[in-house]
């Protein structure tokens, strides 16, 4: 049964799991196989979904870029040049998000050797928003060991979500307890309906009523 199940799985039926019977070495092998098979199936499914969704998300800015370039060749107006640059920047940002998401889903080890200050990073990132969004940052200046690049991306994504989908003012607060630092980003928008709060963690998911034009891809 063990060999047959493994042969079936290796032929491509990744959903195959072995029946665990007893408490001997064979049962241990079956348990270990089931855990490994489940992990591999999850990774393959995640990569397939990522590829399918990424292809869909890349299509729109590529189409806009192609159209803008064709129009620019006929009439090199400044607004068309601006549109080309904007679409290229959007593509670059999207590809960067996809690569980071793919690495994290694959469980690649990241370095956590940086000493970072959440308040300082939040203050730096808040300068990228105009006065209308009114980002304020409060909290103690405390260092923690982390991955500085991912922490910065985390704060940037939360601020972008607040600016794009919420309402000002936007408030960032860092509070310290005995064994943790708590980072909170608050806006004054309508929030996310309770029925959709679990789904927002699905890659490329957009809440109902959030069209592509609203910005973002759902992988932040």
Buried (B, 14 or more C-beta within 10 A) or exposed (E): EEEEBBEBBEEEEBEBBBEBEEEEEBBEBBEEBBEEBEEEBEBEEBEEBBEEBBEEBBEBBEEBBEBBEEBBEEEEEEEBEEBBEBBEEBBEEBEEBBEBBBEEBEEEEEEEEBEBBBBBBBBBBBEEBEEEBEBEBEBEEEEBEBBBEBBBBBBBBBBBBBBBBBEBBBBBBBEEEEEEBEBEBBBEBEEEEEEEEEEEEEBBBBBEEBEEEEEBBBBB
